[in-house]
Amino acid sequence: MWHYFPFFFFSTGCMRGVLELTEISKEFLEMLQPYLPRLPQRGIIHSFTGTLDEARSLMSHGFSIGVNGCSLKTAENLAVVGAIPLEKMMLETDGPWCEIRASHAGFGFLKGGSEEKWASVKKERWEKGKMVKGRNEPCMIERVARVVSGVKGMRVEDVADHAWRNSVAMFGFEDPVPKISPPPPAASSSAQEEKSEADAK
């Protein structure tokens, strides 16, 4: 049986030591190796917090790396994210968890940026257009994009465009971005005169 849909693989090492996480990554790849020919789309390593070597090993096997708030906690995390090619990166929120907190190393890239577009209120006072305080919402994915753009030193629009293209390719969506053809070249005056004469006849 072939699985044409991508798989999500949970891979967060927040509570593990580097050595243990490395061993788990090796076991993970060894476990999946026999099935890779039947997973043409491979999948996404969700909520990645591993090392750069682990990321490179996973990417070399065709997997994409999912980045969210948990991936942006420490300076070491940021260094890994900075080295992951945009072509192999997927942006996530993992809402309602994994928000980017003030204690995270990545939070510094949010300071002085655009103001939050949505107010946060306690759940008892929630109303349409507002977020629940303390809960990560899907709309906060733009914060992940802003941190990644800061880490990589590039425009957030370029990060978002890569993330969209990656999602379209991974999940087989039809890209709704319209392909606008250039207008036809304007007819020359002589050609217009010939057409007018033909119409008159």
Steps between C-alpha positions, in 0.01 A plus 500: 500500500628845404428800722483807282407730787785632716542382857549718807772372732521651847860576593545732795789451738415764758524256789789289371874531495684547170657153511168328563326706231772409250452130573124537462548668162719211384239250614228705330676486163588133540136423576374692194768390253316190371185708434655799324441360147128495583500858629569709189395821674697408812362745757569771754706469817262696717612741774868437435740580785792278405854571390618618159652159428164338571322749277746438217464125535119523489507739204739271312230232525244736346325628812402861562562672833209655691585817693281657770544679834658192658764511226596858593565473875878508526796650318591147390149458355536825306834391356341180371202685352737744332677212324187320377437585130166671447420237236489236776328707770133495599358767732267386782327634808405172674216702654383513769854425618857597404451877495805726481545624856695797631753258650580348160813600315291560190280756675765767447422502128142603577595812693462821308311323224140532398249528781280206584192501281276322748432583863513221759233467768411247766290216367198620699510831311568358154327655204540475125822652372695444822729222622478309825780610731769237546386295202698477177274564201548411131524870412824516699685313229605842370713536815686181410563643154628826651748320724625278216544808280697669776722198555568467128528874437243508222158646428210340681307501171763271345480262798120490474515441123735204542278359776195523275674339203628220723149433631356493148765250391478285814122464516427504129288816512426685181679832530224767496744781432385626160740472209457832321602494135657816360270703274545446124724754328320805366430485128705735285328794330540336156343179625210696648449681167495169310245360745279809459512468120411131521207574732376772257490251212 
